[in-house]
């Protein structure tokens, strides 16, 4: 890189000499080309100014030479333009880069806000799903409990009906036994009446009355049996 800068300095001296020759065409294209080369080499304004000052010393251009300093200054300004343009472009690029960074930062903030919103939505959705799942489990348990309760009630009803049936059977047996005993008593009384009728008429009347009471009692028992079964 140092050799390239030395070569550039030499070309600068040559181009400036040709530019300052009396009667030469005052074109600044060589200066512009040198400035572009300086940009390629990465030279800054101060470094190009040093090359220009060295060229002035080499060419022995001083303020005493009327018009040469001004022409040399114009040459330097033209050579400097590419660097200035580069700086201007760099500043513009920096401005645009800053604007782009600001846009990116704004977009990043917007995306972060959107992401937070989405995360809250996900949390709410998961909460709703969990609540629905919990409700489903709860209602499933309620349904299971209801079915178990229905089954328990069915079995209880069956047991109650069975107990009632057993009770009716028990009452029926008791009443049947009672009626049988009463009828047996009537039969015994009738046999007794048959024998006493032969010898004792008054005693017969008493026995008949007693027998009638037994018959009435049997009728009451029969009606009670019918009533118990009807109510059952």
C-alpha positions in Angstrom: 0.0 0.0 0.0 2.9 2.4 0.7 4.3 1.8 -2.8 0.9 2.6 -4.3 0.7 5.9 -2.3 4.2 6.8 -3.5 3.2 6.1 -7.1 0.1 8.1 -6.6 2.2 11.0 -5.2 4.5 10.9 -8.3 1.5 10.8 -10.7 0.0 13.8 -8.7 3.3 15.8 -9.3 3.3 15.0 -13.0 -0.4 15.9 -13.4 0.0 19.1 -11.4 3.1 20.1 -13.4 1.2 19.6 -16.7 -1.7 21.6 -15.3 0.5 24.5 -14.3 2.5 24.7 -17.6 2.0 28.0 -19.4 -0.4 27.8 -22.3 -1.7 24.3 -21.3 -5.4 23.5 -21.4 -6.9 24.0 -18.0 -8.7 20.7 -17.8 -9.2 19.2 -14.4 -9.9 15.6 -15.5 -6.4 14.3 -14.4 -7.1 15.8 -10.9 -10.4 14.0 -10.8 -8.9 10.7 -11.7 -6.2 11.1 -9.1 -8.9 11.9 -6.5 -10.8 8.7 -7.5 -7.6 6.7 -7.1 -7.1 8.2 -3.7 -10.5 7.0 -2.7 -9.7 3.5 -3.9 -6.6 3.5 -1.8 -8.7 4.7 1.2 -6.9 8.1 1.5 -8.6 10.9 3.5 -8.6 14.6 3.0 -5.5 15.3 5.2 -3.4 12.6 3.4 -4.3 14.0 0.0 -3.5 17.5 1.3 0.0 16.3 2.2 0.5 14.8 -1.2 -0.6 18.2 -2.7 1.8 20.2 -0.4 4.7 17.9 -1.3 3.9 18.4 -5.0 4.0 22.1 -4.5 7.4 21.9 -2.8 8.7 19.6 -5.6 7.5 21.9 -8.3 8.7 24.9 -6.3 5.3 26.6 -6.6 5.0 29.6 -4.2 2.9 32.6 -3.7 5.3 34.7 -5.6 4.3 33.1 -8.9 1.3 34.9 -9.9 -1.7 32.8 -10.7 0.0 29.4 -10.1 -1.1 29.0 -6.5 -4.8 29.6 -7.6 -4.5 27.1 -10.4 -2.8 24.6 -8.1 -5.6 25.2 -5.5 -8.3 24.5 -8.2 -6.4 21.3 -9.1 -6.4 20.2 -5.5 -10.1 21.0 -5.0 -11.0 18.9 -8.0 -8.8 16.0 -6.8 -10.5 16.4 -3.4 -14.0 16.2 -4.8 -14.2 12.4 -4.9 -13.2 12.1 -1.3 -15.7 14.8 -0.3 -18.3 13.0 -2.3 -17.4 9.8 -0.5 -17.7 11.6 2.8 -21.1 13.1 1.7 -22.2 9.6 0.6 -21.0 8.2 3.8 -22.9 10.8 5.8 -26.0 10.1 3.7 -25.5 6.4 4.2 -25.1 7.0 7.9 -28.3 9.0 7.9 -30.1 6.3 6.0 -28.5 3.6 8.2 -29.7 5.5 11.3 -33.2 5.8 9.8 -33.1 2.1 8.9 -32.0 1.2 12.4 -34.8 3.4 13.8 -37.3 1.6 11.6 -35.9 -1.8 12.6 -36.0 -0.8 16.2 -39.6 0.3 15.8 -40.5 -2.8 14.0 -38.7 -4.8 16.7 -40.7 -3.1 19.4 -43.9 -3.7 17.5 -43.0 -7.3 17.0 -42.2 -7.6 20.7 -45.6 -6.1 21.6 -47.3 -8.4 19.1 -45.4 -11.3 20.6 -46.4 -10.4 24.1 -50.0 -10.1 23.0 -49.8 -13.5 21.3 -48.2 -15.0 24.5 -51.1 -13.6 26.6 -53.5 -15.0 24.1 -51.8 -18.4 24.4 -51.9 -18.2 28.2 -55.6 -17.3 28.1 -56.3 -20.1 25.6 -54.5 -22.7 27.7 -56.3 -21.4 30.8 -59.7 -21.8 29.0 -58.6 -25.3 27.8 -57.6 -26.3 31.3 -60.9 -24.9 32.7 -62.9 -26.8 30.0 -61.0 -30.0 30.7 -61.5 -29.5 34.4 -65.2 -28.9 33.8 -65.4 -32.0 31.6 -63.8 -34.0 34.4 -66.2 -32.4 36.9 -69.3 -33.1 34.9 -68.1 -36.6 34.1 -67.7 -37.2 37.8 -71.2 -35.7 38.4 -72.7 -38.0 35.8 -70.9 -41.0 37.3 -72.1 -40.0 40.8 -75.7 -39.6 39.4 -75.6 -43.0 37.7 -74.3 -44.6 40.9 -77.0 -42.8 42.9 -79.7 -44.0 40.5 -78.4 -47.5 40.8 -78.3 -47.2 44.6 -81.9 -45.9 44.6 -83.0 -48.7 42.3 -81.4 -51.3 44.6 -82.9 -49.6 47.7 -86.3 -49.6 46.0 -85.9 -53.2 45.2 -85.0 -54.0 48.8 -87.9 -51.9 50.1 -90.3 -53.7 47.8 -88.8 -57.0 48.8 -89.1 -56.1 52.4 -92.8 -55.0 51.9 -93.5 -58.3 50.1 -91.9 -60.3 52.9 -93.9 -58.2 55.4 -97.2 -58.9 53.5 -96.3 -62.6 53.4 -95.6 -62.6 57.1 -98.9 -60.8 57.9 -100.8 -63.1 55.5 -99.4 -66.2 57.3 -100.2 -64.7 60.7 -103.8 -63.9 59.6 -104.2 -67.2 58.0 -103.1 -68.9 61.2 -105.5 -66.7 63.2 -108.4 -67.4 60.9 -107.6 -71.1 60.9 -107.5 -71.2 64.7 -110.8 -69.3 64.8 -112.4 -71.7 62.3 -111.1 -74.6 64.3 -112.6 -73.1 67.4 -116.0 -72.7 65.5 -115.8 -76.3 64.5 -115.1 -77.4 68.0 -118.0 -75.3 69.2 -120.3 -76.7 66.7 -119.4 -80.3 67.7 -120.1 -79.3 71.3 -123.4 -77.8 70.4 -124.4 -80.9 68.6 -123.8 -82.9 71.8 -125.4 -80.4 74.2 -128.5 -79.9 72.1 -129.6 -83.3 73.2 -129.7 -82.4 77.0 -129.5 -78.6 77.6 -131.5 -76.1 75.5 -130.5 -73.1 77.6 -126.8 -73.9 77.4 -127.3 -74.3 73.6 -128.4 -70.7 73.2 -125.2 -69.5 75.0 -123.0 -71.7 72.9 -124.7 -70.4 69.7 -124.0 -66.8 70.8 -120.4 -67.6 71.6 -120.1 -69.3 68.2 -121.6 -66.3 66.5 -119.0 -64.1 68.1 -116.2 -66.4 66.8 -117.7 -66.2 63.3 -117.8 -62.4 63.6 -114.2 -62.4 64.7 -113.3 -64.5 61.8 -115.1 -62.2 59.4 -113.2 -59.2 60.9 -109.9 -61.0 60.5 -110.8 -61.8 56.8 -111.7 -58.2 56.2 -108.5 -57.0 57.8 -106.4 -59.4 55.6 -108.2 -58.0 52.5 -107.6 -54.4 53.7 -103.9 -55.1 54.4 -103.3 -56.5 50.9 -105.3 -53.8 49.3 -103.3 -51.0 51.0 -100.0 -52.8 50.4 
